[in-house]
């Protein structure tokens, strides 16, 4: 939790800064169901409680981590052209998070053509790091596969959540 505390403190010093936004963009080709993708994002956030952890200020002034119940992760869908894509992705990547209110993951699906999309997933660094993309891609793909086929996702239960690791680190 110490690394979260320092990021929370930085947010108090420079509110609304996008400096700690972690954008991941993925090209997607072929038939795509935005409803399935939205459900897969929600399942991913359900699996990783750090993404639905917000940081409320206590009376003492210190942050308190609050894990929210699962709620749907909205997937914004925008039609665009290749020429407009980069400015659109930059603008969304720079939109700030409110650490006291927001889910720490948001997503934008840009439709370039019927069979060509770019998925932008933005997470706040308080809940992710560079390694997170190596978890995001295969798990999101597995959730999509399972939702399309009606099967149970082939993902082993997580042995610990980040809060467990943070407690261990503090102790």
Number of C-alpha atoms within 10 A of each C-alpha: 18 11 12 16 16 12 18 21 14 14 18 12 10 11 14 14 16 16 14 18 22 21 20 18 16 12 11 15 12 10 10 15 10 13 13 16 24 20 19 23 26 21 20 20 21 18 17 16 20 22 24 22 24 22 20 16 14 10 7 6 8 12 17 15 19 15 15 16 9 15 12 13 20 16 20 14 14 14 13 15 13 10 9 11 15 11 10 15 21 12 9 19 23 17 13 16 22 16 22 16 14 17 24 23 24 21 23 21 24 23 20 17 13 11 11 14 22 18 20 22 22 23 23 24 18 23 23 18 13 10 8 14 16 10 11 15 12 12 20 18 15 18 24 23 18 16 17 12 10 9 10 11 16 11 11 6 7 8 6 9 12 14 15 11 12 14 11 10 10 8 6
